[in-house]
Amino acid sequence: MSRLTRRQALGAAAGVAAVVAATGAAQALPARTEGHGADHGTGHSSAGHHSTGRAAATATPGSFDEVYLGRRIQGRPSHGGGHHGHGGGHGGYTVQVDGKELHVMQNADGTWISVINHYEPHPTPRAVARAAVVELQGAALVPLALS
């Protein structure tokens, strides 16, 4: 009978942990993305936008308006091509935290980032707004200075 080495045990444990993490992320994804139909808690509709897979990442997200951790976050598609004409080819999307614009951009893979979470992509603008609220820790959002 062969004995299990420490390296083999650690490798097996890492493999199990990766499977558990991937399964948990896959199960949590529909709850974090904006589904089709009513946007829970806001009454806004995002009909026609599916919340699974890469197709959702390329579809324009619906509007949202909620209070998250005591801060009002809002988001909606815009027609101006983004912040001061820097649309990035995604048709424009406006996000506000307590009435002040949070500059967001959509990456080529469909994920979203903001000036607050530039190196932390999120699946939707709502997720980006929530992450920014957490990162701000109660601080006010200051306007982005452009030359």
Summary of the structure (lengths in Angstrom):
residues: 147
radius of gyration: 18.9
end to end distance: 71.6
largest distance: 71.6
contacts: 377
relative contact order: 0.12
helix: 31%
strand: 21%
